[in-house]
Amino acid sequence: MTLGRLRHPVSPEDIDAFRRDGVVVLRDQFDPEWIELLARGLAAHLDAPTPRARIWDRDAEGRTMFWDSMAWHERPEYQRFVFESPAAEIAATLLGSSRVNFFFDAVFVRSPGSQFETPWHQDEPYWSVSGHDTCTIWMPLVPVAAKNALAFVPGSHLTNAVFDQPDFGVLNPDDKADIDRSDFSAIATDDIPNIDSDRAAHGVVSWDMNPGDCVVFNSRILHGGSGLLPDDAGLSVFTSKWLGDDVRIAFRDVGMDPDFSDMMRDHGLDHGDLPGSDLLPQIL
Ligand SMILES: O=C(O)CCC(=O)C(=O)O
């Protein structure tokens, strides 16, 4: 395992692409041992989900899309990844930040053949932080073809629009209690463009990926469209979210999902604060 250090340098071209497009693919950046560790962690995690976990989709054939977040406190495998893997350095390098805090982990697990497609969205409006210097490291733990992988609209992270976001709370066929159902319409300035009507016109990108590869994206970029799996392929994805220099805690009037504001207050964090504490630890 490459402890902390990058397996390959992140090049100036990677940094330029991340700043310009809001997304970059990095190849072979995580040793197989990191992937095996995360896969072991995920197997244990699926047996003991957090209270935030939910099924986003269950179809007539019983195929599911499972989601959960902020499991690292209970999962030593995820903890080791957060504190010891090259992820923090990847984030700091691409963000050009002098420090990075870990925000949270989220997993997206589709059973083979799941047709569920993640709706197009930006992440920041759902988050209880705000700032430009944020990224997600999206890591498939199994091979995935570009047509089934998460897709992006390059450059859309630079928009000033506040999109009328999809409400992920309604993706809850079990009708679990205490799921926030958000109405972004009161704060939205724009509708999300109909990207699927003409992906080429929006310059949509996605990549064939193997375990060890990752896509790093800014939380303001429009992304979605993953899924539509063939019958013989599932898709397990581990994501980690990272915060750089300009990020502050932001408690929003609507839309926080997952809503970490109570947890943040319990850790002494308030609106406008720098991220920190045991909840959002500074890694670099
Ligand atoms: O993997 C997916 O389908 C969704 C991932 C996503 O939207 C995210 O990490 O923000």
The ligand as an ORCA input file, in Angstrom:
! r2SCAN-3c Opt
* xyz 0 1
  O     -22.289      7.005     -8.316
  C     -23.373      7.540     -8.473
  O     -24.292      7.039     -9.141
  C     -23.654      8.885     -7.863
  C     -22.461      9.555     -7.269
  C     -22.716     10.974     -6.892
  O     -23.662     11.599     -7.309
  C     -21.780     11.648     -5.993
  O     -20.805     11.044     -5.512
  O     -21.998     12.855     -5.724
*
